Amino acid sequence: MTGTAVLTALPVGGQPQEGQDLNAEPEASPPGVEYEVQKIVGEKADKTTGEILYLVRWKNFTKDYDTWEPISNLDGCQVVLDKWEERKKAKLIPKNEKVKMSKVVKTAPTTNGRGRKRSRSQSDSGPDSSHTKRATTATTKSLQKLQLDSEKDAPSTSPKPTPVDETESHPDRLAFIEKLKKLAGPEITIVNHVDSDPSPPLDFTFVNDYVYRDGVPVPEEEFNWGCKTCKGPFGCATTQIDDCECAKMNHESLQRLAYKHNGLLKFPQESAYAIHECNAQCDCYARCPNKVVLKGRQVPLEIFKTKNKGWGLRCPIDLPAGKFIDRYIGEVITPAEADRRTQIQELRGLTYLFDLDKFAEDDEDQEIYCVDGGDFGGVTRFINHSCEPNLMIHVVTHNRSRLDIYDLALFTCRKISAGEELTFEYTRSEGVESTEEVPEDKKKFPCYCGAKKCRGWLW
């Protein structure tokens, strides 16, 4: 229904994201602009405040533009709210329990050069009978397999013991949790079900942005610039590309902007092209879809102990392909200091160095700075390598006057189930096939990722 339900607050461009700040003040619309509510399609309570939020479908907009809105934003929308309450009550009416087996089958759901890490180039009628027969056969096979598995496990009647974290109350664990609280974004937890190690080293310092060391000039915001004409309700997504300074900088293969309206990458498995996001100097609204990395981490994460790779990182919720996880940050150092630290870290068998060399080919005189996440950094410092990763690093810029320093942003390159370890490829290995024998010069840094196509070495 439509009617007279009108909201004068600005509708956001895209589906609400997990961890999004739902209590932020809604932005004012341009003078004289109103957006009509078509209907309410969802409801939930804010995890932090408990406030009830409604998922709004806007008139003349697709579901891609649905937004979560508090009741305070729905003044004058009582008819729409009443309709939603009626729909909720209808869903609570119990259905006839005498359901034929054939009907259950039809509706049953199915499951469907320096040894450093490099950022370059990652950088109406019922179903037809044949369909029903196929679904019935598939379901029958699944039930038969489930029965066989149950019989196989029958001798063991006792349930599997729940993993115990023996060090959750250890002073070092508690101290590490306090350090984690300094990081911006949703909660980060830590767990160890493998051994008695209470936490990663406490001498690691968590930071929310780059730490610039001697010899590296700090980017100055006063020399930055951004788009000035993208003032529509959906910012850079609707402005003519010739009028948007940010969109013009993107490669033509990205088709204007790198993101969909819901904040997911259009091409999650393509990281060859730099993404030029909006910045603080842009005049577009804060909800412009070209501000994904700029808004920071929006997903909860968990540091956990792996069986043979030390500490790792995972997410407690399902993640879609193209979802932004977080940036890889640390100390920004000069090439000379990077060479010195490389030698030290290789002796330890670990290296956390990334060269900022994405645009070096365009400027032969550009000094290639390096990001070291060994002693200072964020939670992404705990992401392990995999020869078949589920994350990719994308180069994301915000400062138009400085392309020698940019963000190393980690995005999902496929769907990831809750609890699956997050991994990325430390060095790109196109054309390298897995072999039974690891080359002699690669044995110093063996790979333990366990992937089917593991090449056996890190770098």
C-alpha positions as CSV (number, residue, x, y, z in Angstrom):
1,M,0.0,0.0,0.0
2,T,1.1,3.6,-0.4
3,G,-1.4,6.2,0.8
4,T,-0.2,9.2,2.5
5,A,2.7,7.7,4.5
6,V,5.6,10.1,3.9
7,L,9.0,10.3,5.4
8,T,11.1,13.5,5.0
9,A,14.3,11.8,6.1
10,L,16.7,10.7,3.4
11,P,16.5,7.0,2.4
12,V,19.9,5.3,2.3
13,G,21.2,3.6,-0.8
14,G,21.5,0.0,-0.1
15,Q,20.6,-2.9,2.3
16,P,21.4,-2.3,5.9
17,Q,24.8,-3.8,6.9
18,E,25.6,-5.9,9.9
19,G,27.2,-3.7,12.6
20,Q,25.9,-0.4,10.9
21,D,25.3,2.4,13.3
22,L,21.6,2.4,13.4
23,N,21.3,5.2,16.0
24,A,23.0,7.9,13.9
25,E,21.0,11.0,13.2
26,P,19.2,10.7,9.8
27,E,20.5,13.2,7.3
28,A,18.4,16.0,6.2
29,S,17.0,15.7,2.7
30,P,17.4,18.5,0.1
31,P,14.8,21.2,0.5
32,G,11.4,20.1,-0.8
33,V,12.3,16.4,-1.2
34,E,10.1,13.8,0.4
35,Y,10.2,10.0,0.1
36,E,7.0,7.9,0.4
37,V,6.9,4.7,2.3
38,Q,5.3,1.8,0.4
39,K,5.3,-0.8,3.1
40,I,7.1,-2.3,6.1
41,V,8.9,-5.6,5.3
42,G,10.8,-6.4,8.4
43,E,11.3,-5.6,12.1
44,K,14.1,-6.2,14.6
45,A,15.5,-4.8,17.9
46,D,18.8,-2.8,17.9
47,K,21.4,-5.0,19.6
48,T,22.9,-2.1,21.5
49,T,19.9,0.0,22.6
50,G,17.0,-2.5,22.2
51,E,15.1,0.1,20.1
52,I,12.7,-1.4,17.6
53,L,13.7,-0.8,13.9
54,Y,11.5,-1.3,10.9
55,L,12.8,-2.3,7.4
56,V,11.2,0.2,5.0
57,R,10.4,-0.4,1.3
58,W,10.3,3.0,-0.5
59,K,7.8,3.8,-3.2
60,N,9.3,3.8,-6.7
61,F,12.5,2.2,-5.3
62,T,13.5,-1.5,-5.5
63,K,14.3,-3.7,-2.5
64,D,18.0,-2.8,-2.9
65,Y,17.2,0.5,-1.3
66,D,15.4,-0.9,1.8
67,T,16.5,0.8,5.0
68,W,16.2,0.2,8.7
69,E,14.4,3.1,10.4
70,P,13.4,3.8,14.0
71,I,9.8,4.6,14.9
72,S,10.8,8.3,15.3
73,N,11.5,8.4,11.5
74,L,8.0,7.1,10.7
75,D,5.9,10.0,11.7
76,G,2.7,10.0,9.7
77,C,3.1,6.4,8.7
78,Q,0.5,4.8,11.1
79,V,-1.5,3.2,8.3
80,V,1.6,1.4,7.1
81,L,2.6,0.3,10.6
82,D,-1.0,-1.0,11.2
83,K,-0.7,-3.1,8.0
84,W,2.6,-4.5,9.2
85,E,1.1,-5.5,12.6
86,E,-1.7,-7.3,10.8
87,R,0.8,-9.2,8.7
88,K,2.8,-10.2,11.8
89,K,-0.4,-11.5,13.4
90,A,-1.3,-13.5,10.3
91,K,2.1,-15.2,10.4
92,L,1.4,-16.4,14.0
93,I,-1.8,-18.4,13.0
94,P,-0.9,-22.1,13.2
95,K,-1.1,-24.1,10.0
96,N,-2.9,-27.4,9.6
97,E,-0.6,-30.0,11.1
98,K,-2.0,-32.8,8.9
99,V,0.4,-32.2,6.0
100,K,0.9,-34.9,3.4
101,M,4.4,-36.2,2.9
102,S,4.4,-35.2,-0.7
103,K,3.8,-31.6,0.2
104,V,6.6,-31.7,2.7
105,V,9.0,-32.9,0.0
106,K,8.0,-30.1,-2.3
107,T,8.6,-27.4,0.2
108,A,11.6,-28.8,2.0
109,P,14.5,-26.5,1.9
110,T,17.8,-27.7,0.3
111,T,21.3,-26.7,1.3
112,N,22.9,-25.4,-1.2
113,G,62.3,-9.7,-4.5
114,R,62.3,-9.0,-0.8
115,G,60.4,-11.9,0.5
116,R,57.6,-9.5,1.5
117,K,53.9,-9.7,0.8
118,R,53.0,-7.7,-2.3
119,S,49.9,-5.6,-3.0
120,R,50.5,-5.3,-6.8
121,S,47.7,-6.5,-9.1
122,Q,45.6,-7.8,-6.2
123,S,46.2,-5.6,-5.2
124,D,0.5,-19.4,-10.3
125,S,0.2,-23.2,-11.1
126,G,1.8,-26.0,-9.0
127,P,5.2,-27.5,-9.9
128,D,5.4,-29.8,-12.8
129,S,5.5,-33.5,-12.2
130,S,9.1,-34.1,-13.5
131,H,10.4,-31.4,-11.2
132,T,8.6,-32.9,-8.2
133,K,10.0,-36.3,-9.0
134,R,13.5,-35.0,-9.2
135,A,13.0,-33.2,-5.8
136,T,11.5,-36.3,-4.3
137,T,14.4,-38.5,-5.4
138,A,17.0,-36.0,-4.1
139,T,15.3,-35.8,-0.8
140,T,15.0,-39.5,-0.5
141,K,18.7,-40.0,-1.1
142,S,19.5,-37.3,1.5
143,L,17.3,-39.1,4.1
144,Q,18.9,-42.4,3.3
145,K,22.4,-41.0,3.7
146,L,21.3,-39.4,7.0
147,Q,19.9,-42.8,8.2
148,L,23.2,-44.6,7.3
149,D,25.2,-42.0,9.1
150,S,23.1,-42.3,12.1
151,E,23.5,-46.1,12.2
152,K,27.2,-45.7,11.7
153,D,27.4,-43.5,14.8
154,A,24.9,-45.6,16.8
155,P,27.5,-47.4,19.0
156,S,28.6,-44.0,20.5
157,T,25.5,-42.9,22.5
158,S,27.3,-40.2,24.6
159,P,27.4,-36.7,23.1
160,K,30.6,-35.1,22.0
161,P,32.2,-33.0,24.7
162,T,31.9,-29.2,24.3
163,P,35.3,-27.6,23.7
164,V,36.6,-25.9,26.8
165,D,38.6,-22.7,26.8
166,E,40.9,-23.4,29.7
167,T,42.4,-19.9,29.7
168,E,39.4,-17.6,29.3
169,S,40.0,-16.2,32.8
170,H,43.8,-16.0,32.6
171,P,45.1,-12.5,33.5
172,D,46.9,-12.3,30.1
173,R,43.6,-13.1,28.3
174,L,41.8,-10.4,30.2
175,A,44.6,-7.9,29.5
176,F,44.4,-8.7,25.8
177,I,40.7,-8.2,25.7
178,E,41.1,-4.8,27.2
179,K,43.6,-4.0,24.4
180,L,41.1,-5.1,21.8
181,K,38.5,-2.6,23.1
182,K,40.6,0.2,21.7
183,L,39.7,-0.9,18.2
184,A,36.8,0.8,16.5
185,G,33.8,-1.2,15.2
186,P,31.8,-4.2,16.5
187,E,33.0,-6.5,19.2
188,I,36.2,-8.7,18.7
189,T,36.3,-11.8,20.8
190,I,39.1,-14.3,21.5
191,V,39.0,-18.1,22.2
192,N,41.4,-21.0,22.4
193,H,40.1,-24.6,22.3
194,V,43.5,-26.0,21.2
195,D,46.1,-25.5,24.0
196,S,46.8,-23.5,27.1
197,D,48.1,-20.3,25.4
198,P,46.0,-17.5,26.9
199,S,46.5,-14.9,24.2
200,P,48.7,-13.5,21.5
201,P,51.8,-11.5,22.7
202,L,50.8,-8.6,24.9
203,D,53.5,-6.4,23.5
204,F,51.5,-5.9,20.3
205,T,49.9,-2.5,20.1
206,F,46.5,-2.1,18.5
207,V,45.9,1.1,16.4
208,N,43.0,2.3,14.3
209,D,45.1,3.9,11.5
210,Y,48.5,4.0,10.0
211,V,51.5,5.0,12.3
212,Y,53.9,7.1,10.2
213,R,57.6,6.6,11.0
214,D,60.7,8.7,10.3
215,G,61.2,9.6,6.7
216,V,57.5,9.1,5.6
217,P,55.6,12.4,5.1
218,V,52.1,12.3,6.6
219,P,49.3,13.0,4.1
220,E,47.8,16.4,4.7
221,E,44.0,16.7,4.4
222,E,44.2,20.4,3.3
223,F,45.7,19.3,0.0
224,N,43.1,16.7,-0.6
225,W,40.0,17.2,-2.8
226,G,36.8,15.4,-3.7
227,C,33.6,15.5,-5.7
228,K,31.4,18.6,-5.4
229,T,28.4,17.9,-7.6
230,C,27.2,14.6,-6.2
231,K,24.4,16.0,-3.9
232,G,21.6,13.7,-4.9
233,P,19.9,11.2,-2.5
234,F,22.3,8.4,-3.5
235,G,25.5,10.5,-4.0
236,C,28.0,9.3,-6.5
237,A,25.8,6.4,-7.6
238,T,23.5,8.8,-9.6
239,T,25.7,11.6,-10.7
240,Q,26.8,11.7,-14.3
241,I,30.3,10.1,-14.4
242,D,31.8,13.2,-16.1
243,D,30.6,15.3,-13.2
244,C,31.9,13.0,-10.4
245,E,35.6,13.4,-9.7
246,C,35.7,10.2,-7.7
247,A,34.0,8.0,-10.4
248,K,36.2,9.5,-13.1
249,M,39.3,8.1,-11.4
250,N,38.0,4.5,-11.4
251,H,39.0,2.2,-14.2
252,E,36.3,1.8,-16.9
253,S,36.1,-1.9,-16.1
254,L,34.6,-1.1,-12.6
255,Q,31.6,0.4,-14.4
256,R,31.6,3.8,-12.6
257,L,31.8,2.7,-9.0
258,A,33.3,-0.4,-7.5
259,Y,30.3,-1.0,-5.1
260,K,26.7,-2.0,-5.4
261,H,24.1,0.0,-3.5
262,N,24.3,-2.5,-0.6
263,G,28.1,-1.8,-0.1
264,L,29.2,-5.1,-1.7
265,L,31.8,-5.2,-4.4
266,K,30.5,-5.6,-7.9
267,F,33.4,-7.8,-8.8
268,P,34.6,-9.5,-5.6
269,Q,37.2,-11.7,-7.4
270,E,38.8,-8.8,-9.4
271,S,41.4,-6.8,-7.5
272,A,43.6,-5.6,-10.3
273,Y,42.0,-2.1,-10.4
274,A,42.4,0.5,-7.6
275,I,39.2,1.7,-6.0
276,H,38.9,5.5,-5.6
277,E,36.5,6.2,-2.7
278,C,35.0,9.4,-1.6
279,N,36.7,11.3,1.3
280,A,36.0,14.0,3.9
281,Q,36.3,16.7,1.2
282,C,33.4,15.3,-0.9
283,D,30.0,17.0,-0.8
284,C,28.0,13.8,-1.2
285,Y,26.0,12.5,1.7
286,A,27.5,10.2,4.4
287,R,25.4,7.4,3.0
288,C,26.9,7.6,-0.5
289,P,27.6,4.0,-1.6
290,N,31.2,5.0,-2.5
291,K,32.2,5.3,1.2
292,V,32.6,1.6,2.3
293,V,36.2,1.4,3.6
294,L,35.9,5.0,4.8
295,K,33.2,3.9,7.3
296,G,35.5,1.3,8.8
297,R,34.9,-2.3,9.9
298,Q,31.2,-3.3,10.2
299,V,31.4,-7.0,11.1
300,P,32.2,-8.8,14.4
301,L,35.3,-10.9,14.4
302,E,37.0,-13.6,16.6
303,I,40.6,-14.3,17.1
304,F,41.0,-18.1,17.7
305,K,43.9,-20.6,18.1
306,T,44.4,-22.9,15.1
307,K,45.9,-26.4,15.4
308,N,49.1,-25.7,13.4
309,K,49.2,-22.0,12.3
310,G,49.1,-20.1,15.6
311,W,46.3,-17.6,16.0
312,G,43.8,-17.0,13.2
313,L,40.7,-14.9,12.5
314,R,37.1,-15.8,11.7
315,C,33.7,-14.2,11.7
316,P,30.8,-15.5,13.8
317,I,28.2,-14.6,11.1
318,D,27.7,-15.6,7.5
319,L,29.4,-13.3,5.0
320,P,28.4,-12.6,1.4
321,A,30.9,-12.3,-1.5
322,G,32.3,-8.7,-1.8
323,K,31.9,-7.8,1.9
324,F,34.4,-5.4,3.4
325,I,36.1,-6.9,6.5
326,D,38.8,-4.5,7.6
327,R,42.0,-2.7,6.5
328,Y,45.5,-4.1,7.0
329,I,47.3,-1.3,8.9
330,G,50.5,-0.8,10.8
331,E,53.6,1.3,10.7
332,V,54.4,3.0,7.4
333,I,58.2,2.9,6.9
334,T,60.8,3.8,4.3
335,P,62.2,1.2,1.9
336,A,65.6,1.2,3.8
337,E,63.8,0.5,7.1
338,A,61.7,-2.2,5.4
339,D,64.9,-4.0,4.2
340,R,66.3,-3.9,7.7
341,R,63.1,-5.3,9.2
342,T,62.7,-7.9,6.6
343,Q,66.0,-9.5,7.6
344,I,64.9,-9.5,11.3
345,Q,61.5,-10.9,10.7
346,E,62.7,-13.6,8.3
347,L,65.0,-14.9,11.1
348,R,61.9,-15.3,13.3
349,G,60.1,-17.1,10.5
350,L,57.4,-14.5,10.3
351,T,56.9,-11.4,8.2
352,Y,54.2,-8.7,8.3
353,L,55.5,-6.3,5.6
354,F,53.5,-5.0,2.7
355,D,54.9,-2.8,-0.1
356,L,52.7,0.1,-1.2
357,D,53.8,-0.4,-4.8
358,K,50.5,-0.3,-6.7
359,F,51.2,3.0,-8.5
360,A,54.9,2.7,-8.7
361,E,54.9,1.7,-12.4
362,D,53.1,5.0,-13.2
363,D,55.8,7.1,-11.4
364,E,59.4,5.8,-11.6
365,D,60.6,8.3,-9.1
366,Q,58.0,7.4,-6.5
367,E,59.5,6.0,-3.3
368,I,57.8,2.7,-2.3
369,Y,56.8,2.9,1.3
370,C,56.0,-0.3,3.3
371,V,53.3,-1.2,5.9
372,D,54.6,-3.3,8.8
373,G,51.9,-4.9,10.9
374,G,54.3,-6.8,13.1
375,D,54.2,-4.7,16.3
376,F,51.5,-2.1,15.6
377,G,48.3,-2.8,13.7
378,G,44.7,-4.0,13.7
379,V,43.0,-7.3,14.0
380,T,43.7,-8.3,10.4
381,R,47.3,-8.9,11.5
382,F,46.0,-12.3,12.7
383,I,44.7,-13.4,9.2
384,N,46.7,-16.5,8.0
385,H,47.7,-17.3,4.5
386,S,45.9,-19.8,2.2
387,C,46.7,-20.9,-1.3
388,E,42.9,-20.9,-1.8
389,P,41.9,-17.8,0.1
390,N,38.4,-16.5,0.8
391,L,39.6,-12.9,1.1
392,M,41.4,-10.6,-1.4
393,I,43.3,-7.4,-0.8
394,H,42.0,-4.4,-2.8
395,V,43.8,-1.1,-3.1
396,V,41.5,1.8,-2.0
397,T,42.5,5.4,-2.2
398,H,41.0,8.4,-0.4
399,N,43.6,11.1,-0.7
400,R,43.6,12.4,-4.3
401,S,46.9,14.2,-3.9
402,R,48.9,11.3,-2.5
403,L,48.7,7.9,-4.3
404,D,51.9,6.6,-2.8
405,I,50.0,5.9,0.5
406,Y,46.7,4.1,0.2
407,D,44.5,1.6,2.1
408,L,45.0,-2.2,1.9
409,A,41.4,-3.3,2.2
410,L,40.3,-6.9,2.7
411,F,37.1,-8.0,1.1
412,T,35.5,-11.5,0.8
413,C,35.9,-13.0,-2.6
414,R,33.2,-15.6,-2.1
415,K,30.5,-16.5,0.4
416,I,31.9,-17.5,3.8
417,S,30.1,-19.5,6.4
418,A,30.0,-18.4,10.0
419,G,33.1,-19.7,11.9
420,E,35.2,-20.4,8.7
421,E,38.7,-19.1,9.1
422,L,39.4,-15.9,7.1
423,T,42.5,-16.2,4.9
424,F,44.2,-14.3,2.1
425,E,47.1,-15.1,-0.2
426,Y,50.3,-13.5,1.1
427,T,51.9,-13.5,-2.4
428,R,50.1,-14.0,-5.7
429,S,50.9,-17.2,-7.5
430,E,49.3,-17.2,-10.9
431,G,50.5,-20.0,-13.0
432,V,52.1,-21.8,-10.0
433,E,50.7,-25.3,-9.6
434,S,50.9,-27.4,-6.5
435,T,53.6,-30.1,-6.5
436,E,54.5,-32.9,-4.3
437,E,58.0,-31.5,-3.8
438,V,58.7,-28.0,-2.5
439,P,61.5,-26.2,-4.3
440,E,64.7,-26.0,-2.3
441,D,64.7,-22.2,-2.1
442,K,61.1,-22.3,-0.8
443,K,61.5,-24.8,2.1
444,K,62.5,-22.0,4.5
445,F,58.9,-20.9,4.7
446,P,56.6,-23.9,4.3
447,C,52.8,-23.5,4.0
448,Y,50.4,-25.2,6.3
449,C,47.1,-23.9,4.9
450,G,45.8,-27.4,4.1
451,A,44.1,-26.3,0.9
452,K,43.6,-28.9,-1.8
453,K,45.8,-26.9,-4.2
454,C,48.4,-25.9,-1.6
455,R,51.7,-25.2,-3.3
456,G,53.6,-26.1,-0.1
457,W,55.4,-22.7,0.5
458,L,54.6,-19.1,1.5
459,W,57.2,-17.1,-0.5
